[in-house]
Amino acid sequence: MFTPSPESVDFYRRMIGAFRDAEASGSAAVDFEGQNIDIAHVKTAEGVIELAEAIGL
C-alpha cells in the first residue's frame, strides 16, 4: 500500500495553498518550487492528503 511521507504531505499542503491563492487572483496555474501546478496536480495532492489523514499522518 502506498504511504505518503510526512514531507510529501507537507509539500502538497503548501502546493495547494499556493494554487488556491493564485486561483483567487484569477490564475488557472501557478509556479510552485520550480513546478507548474494546475488543477489536475491539486486533485492528485488532495487525494494523497486524504489518504495520509485516513492513516493518521
Protein Blocks (a to p, Z undefined) as FASTA:
>chain_A
ZZddfklmmmmmmmmmmmmmmmmnopabdceehiacdfklmmmmmmmmmmmmmnoZZ
